[in-house]
Amino acid sequence: MDARSLLDQLFPAGHTVAFDGIFFAGTGTSGSHAVAVIGTIDAAPIGIELAFRMAGAVLDVVRHHPGRPILLLVDTQGQRLSHRDELLGINGYMAHLAKCLEVARRAGHKIIGLVYSQAVSGGFLASSLLADTCYALPEAEVRVMNLPAMSRITKIPLERLESLSKTSPVFAPGVENYLRMGAIAALWQGDLSAYLAEALAAPAGEDTRRILGETRQGRGLARRVAERVRHDAA
């Protein structure tokens, strides 16, 4: 689904979202809520300029619209892989974006992520995955690292990873696997405006991804290990 059609379905009461190249931002109306919208199109590679612009858009909401919920619609193929971006510190820009989202959260802004197309690698990790709750459309494509790259990094033979991916969602791409792991809270199908209204009305609570991952048999040890770390540290 393209971003403009998605916005019309999310905000049938209207929106004032402006597009500038691969970046867009603005405000939509959902029931009694004004919702800040920040996103990208065309599987945008997130380089230093785009990461900085997205971070600035988050801070603008914090400064000028206290408490307004933020909806992230980030279509990305991941961080931009260029020598220039690496030399200029793309890792720092991505960390800055992540920190700005945390600043917004601590200032009382509910943050909702919706994966509507691609969500890949660091571009996903530093944006929609950092939302209070992240949802997805069924046709969305979600992955962090493909198996050949994982094999090169971990030195685990590709054949072994391919075998593991058949039984463990941790090693496999795809929105269904991220749903099982709890990274995606739910899939939105049908009346998208109703789903958004429900997400906005949901009370704020603690991070439930580890619990969802265990319940859905996608991450069997994450919750128990985290609780043991907290208990042992205490």
LINDA-V620535 format. One record per run of one state. SS is the DSSP state (helix for helix, strand for strand, loop for the rest). FROM is the first residue (numbers start at 1). TO is the last residue. Records with the same first field share a line. If there is no record, write none. Layout:
SS = FROM-TO, FROM-TO
This chain:
loop = 1-2, 11-14, 16-17, 21-22, 31-32, 47-47, 65-69, 80-82, 88-89, 107-110, 116-117, 126-127, 131-132, 138-140, 144-146, 155-157, 166-168, 172-174, 182-186, 189-191, 202-208, 216-221, 234-234
helix = 3-10, 48-64, 83-87, 90-106, 121-125, 128-130, 147-154, 158-165, 169-171, 175-181, 192-201, 209-215, 222-233
strand = 15-15, 18-20, 23-30, 33-46, 70-79, 111-115, 118-120, 133-137, 141-143, 187-188
